[in-house]
Amino acid sequence: MRRNEALVVGVACLLLASGQWAQAQAAPPVEPCATRTDVLGLSRVVEVDSAAGPQFGRTPHGEFDFLADGEVVLTFDDGPSRPHTRAVLAALDAHCTKATFFMVGRMAAADPAMVQEVARRGHTVGAHTWSHAKLQTMPLDKSKDEIEMGFSAVARALQGPVAPFFRFPYLRTNAETIDYLKSRHLASFGIDVDSRDFETHNGAAVMDTVLSQLAVRRKGILLFHDIQPSTAGAIKEILDALKARGFKVVHLVAKAPATTLAHYDALAEREIASRKLASAKDPLASRAVVWPQTGSGEGNSGEVLPWTRPATKSKTLSKSQGVPWYKQWLLP
């Protein structure tokens, strides 16, 4: 008998003697989601036709209230953030349910593998601008850049079609930008229930906030952030509580994917490539900056402006002079 074979037999004998082998062999198979009654699962899937640029959720126009009493849509903004997003994915898997992730372009560009993992697990992936900019106060041309670069970055990171689903950062809209989304056949999503998970690290507080709002509203689009540790730590218990209270999850899918623009696709490809190179040189470097979330609720004017790239200081003529703001990020 060869040495490796003898080692395998010896280990098997030890396992048999301890009862572990028989126990492992007798382990029951994981029950398929379709037959489980102890999880949220999905009550139904809604296919969204974005051709007319519809608005969903609690918006100024109150369009498209498509949920029945007791139905919720799970949504997660601002990611991906690898440790927190993975915790969210694990909780969703445990409950055999699906969600929509509105990803920030530069976060997606920083971790394409995580974007692909979210999609591979059957969730819907949409966009949330390139840099989480507050579009309400931006000129339309810059808002267009933020929207288009966001979709292109998410699509290039995903290496596949992205849903034509958009959410305004800080939930702040304006008429011009909504009209632009409609012209690009992009659906926009407000919310009905706000977890306010950015205000605390206490997962129990996040759960109380969600459940207290649902007790009144009884249905709606739920907003969480998969960059927040409070949500990452509490989402499994929140889903347990939704199940215990009889809520049903509706999954949103797109009838057709978003169409990205070649110019922004090229910019996104360059950005992703440059981030891969930077990560290879310094794999322990911080991969993302978390922007302030203070004052993001409707009716509150106290927002703090989000992260912006610092200007380059030089006594000589800067390469960035005369170059559009979004191209400056990609200058060598």
Long-range contacts (C-beta under 8 A, 24 or more apart in sequence): 33-96, 36-96, 38-243, 39-94, 39-95, 39-96, 39-97, 39-243, 40-95, 40-96, 40-97, 40-239, 40-242, 40-243, 40-247, 40-248, 40-249, 41-95, 41-96, 41-97, 41-249, 42-96, 42-97, 42-98, 42-249, 42-250, 42-251, 43-71, 43-248, 43-249, 43-250, 44-248, 44-250, 44-251, 45-250, 45-251, 45-252, 45-253, 46-250, 46-251, 46-252, 46-253, 47-253, 47-254, 47-255, 48-163, 48-165, 48-187, 48-252, 48-253, 48-254, 48-255, 49-255, 49-256, 50-164, 50-165, 50-185, 50-186, 50-187, 50-254, 50-255, 50-256, 50-258, 51-185, 51-255, 51-256, 52-182, 52-185, 53-178, 53-181, 53-182, 53-183, 53-184, 53-185, 53-186, 53-187, 53-188, 54-187, 54-188, 55-178, 55-187, 55-188, 55-189, 55-190, 56-187, 56-188, 56-189, 56-190, 56-221, 57-189, 57-190, 57-191, 57-192, 57-220, 57-221, 58-190, 58-191, 58-192, 58-220, 58-221, 58-298, 59-173, 59-188, 59-190, 60-173, 67-219, 67-220, 67-221, 67-250, 68-219, 69-218, 69-219, 70-218, 70-219, 70-246, 70-247, 70-248, 71-219, 71-247, 71-248, 71-249, 71-250, 72-193, 72-214, 72-219, 72-220, 72-221, 72-222, 72-242, 72-247, 72-248, 72-249, 72-250, 73-99, 73-100, 73-220, 73-221, 73-222, 73-249, 73-250, 73-251, 73-252, 74-98, 74-99, 74-100, 74-222, 74-224, 74-249, 75-99, 75-100, 75-101, 75-102, 75-167, 75-189, 75-191, 75-221, 75-222, 75-223, 75-224, 76-100, 76-101, 76-102, 76-224, 76-225, 76-226, 76-231, 77-101, 77-102, 77-104, 77-128, 77-167, 77-223, 77-224, 77-225, 77-226, 78-102, 78-103, 78-104, 78-107, 78-128, 78-132, 78-225, 78-226, 78-227, 78-290, 79-103, 79-104, 79-107, 79-114, 79-225, 79-226, 79-227, 80-107, 80-108, 80-111, 80-114, 80-115, 80-118, 80-226, 81-107, 81-226, 81-227, 81-288, 82-111, 82-114, 82-287, 83-232, 84-226, 84-227, 84-228, 84-229, 84-231, 84-232, 85-114, 85-118, 85-226, 85-227, 85-232, 86-114, 86-117, 87-232, 87-233, 87-235, 88-224, 88-226, 88-231, 88-232, 88-235, 89-117, 89-118, 89-121, 89-123, 90-236, 91-235, 91-236, 91-239, 92-121, 92-123, 92-235, 92-239, 93-121, 94-236, 94-239, 95-236, 95-239, 95-240, 95-243, 97-239, 97-249, 97-251, 98-122, 98-123, 98-124, 98-249, 98-251, 99-123, 99-124, 99-251, 100-124, 100-125, 100-126, 100-163, 100-165, 100-189, 100-251, 100-252, 101-125, 101-126, 101-226, 102-126, 102-127, 102-128, 102-165, 102-166, 102-167, 102-189, 103-127, 103-128, 103-154, 104-128, 104-129, 104-130, 104-131, 104-132, 104-150, 105-129, 105-130, 105-131, 105-149, 105-150, 105-151, 105-152, 105-153, 105-154, 105-268, 106-130, 106-131, 106-153, 106-271, 106-288, 107-227, 107-288, 108-153, 108-154, 108-157, 108-158, 109-153, 109-156, 109-157, 109-268, 109-271, 109-272, 109-275, 110-275, 110-287, 110-288, 111-157, 111-287, 112-156, 112-157, 112-158, 112-159, 112-272, 115-154, 115-157, 115-158, 116-157, 116-158, 116-159, 116-160, 119-158, 119-160, 124-163, 124-165, 124-251, 124-252, 124-253, 124-254, 125-154, 125-158, 125-162, 125-163, 126-154, 126-162, 126-163, 126-164, 126-165, 126-166, 126-167, 126-189, 127-151, 127-153, 127-154, 127-162, 127-165, 127-166, 127-258, 128-166, 128-167, 128-169, 129-169, 130-326, 131-306, 131-307, 131-308, 132-169, 132-291, 132-306, 132-307, 133-169, 133-306, 134-169, 134-170, 134-172, 134-303, 134-305, 134-306, 135-168, 135-169, 135-172, 135-173, 135-174, 135-177, 136-168, 136-170, 136-172, 136-173, 136-174, 136-177, 137-172, 140-176, 140-177, 140-180, 142-325, 143-176, 143-177, 143-180, 144-180, 145-264, 145-324, 145-325, 145-326, 147-177, 147-180, 147-181, 147-184, 147-186, 148-260, 148-261, 148-264, 149-264, 149-267, 149-268, 149-326, 151-186, 151-258, 151-260, 151-264, 152-260, 152-261, 152-264, 152-265, 152-267, 152-268, 153-268, 153-271, 153-272, 155-258, 155-260, 155-265, 155-268, 156-265, 156-268, 156-269, 156-272, 157-268, 157-272, 161-257, 161-258, 162-257, 162-258, 162-260, 163-252, 163-253, 163-254, 163-257, 163-258, 164-254, 164-256, 164-257, 164-258, 164-259, 165-189, 165-252, 165-254, 165-258, 169-306, 170-295, 170-296, 170-303, 171-296, 171-297, 171-298, 172-303, 184-259, 185-258, 185-259, 186-258, 189-221, 190-221, 191-220, 191-221, 191-222, 191-223, 192-217, 192-219, 192-220, 192-221, 192-222, 193-217, 193-220, 193-221, 193-222, 193-223, 194-223, 194-297, 195-222, 195-223, 195-224, 195-225, 195-231, 196-297, 197-224, 197-225, 197-228, 197-230, 197-231, 198-225, 198-228, 198-293, 198-296, 199-293, 200-230, 201-229, 201-230, 202-230, 203-230, 203-231, 203-233, 203-234, 203-237, 204-234, 205-230, 206-230, 206-231, 206-234, 206-238, 207-234, 207-237, 207-238, 207-241, 210-238, 211-241, 211-245, 214-242, 214-245, 214-247, 225-293, 227-288, 227-290, 267-326, 267-327, 267-330, 270-330, 271-329, 271-330, 274-330
